[in-house]
Every structure is written in structure tokens, then in C-alpha cells.
Amino acid sequence: MSSHQGARWEYKAIEPPTELTKRESANPEGRLNQLGADGWRLVETVSYDGGGTKFLLFERRLED
């Protein structure tokens, strides 16, 4: 198993897509699959105090 010690990472934050009303989330499956294919991994969500997701946070390891 490889060690992540000393690894360098890059991060991306995106807002979940919304429907026309801006109140309901659209299905992000296509976007998530594209990010996964590009090596990004979902690691955290940031939510509003009153509920709902504000950002999706992704990371991927930087190549040496």
C-alpha cells in the first residue's frame, strides 16, 4: 500500500447545480462522474446554517 505522507494535493470547490427555481438541487451525477474521471474525489460538503448544501469540496493528488 502506498503512503500519502508528503503527498501534495489540490482542491476544488463547486456549488451544486440548481433547477430553474434556484431552490431545488439538480441531479449532479453527470458532473460528478466527469470530476471522478478527471481524478477528483469528493471529500466534504459545506452546508448553509439553515440547511442545504453550499459547496462540494473535492481533492486530487498532485503528480510529482
Secondary structure, DSSP 8 states (H G I E B T S, - for coil): ----TT--EEEEEE---B-TTSSSB---HHHHHHHHHTT-EEEEEEE-TTSSEEEEEEEEE---
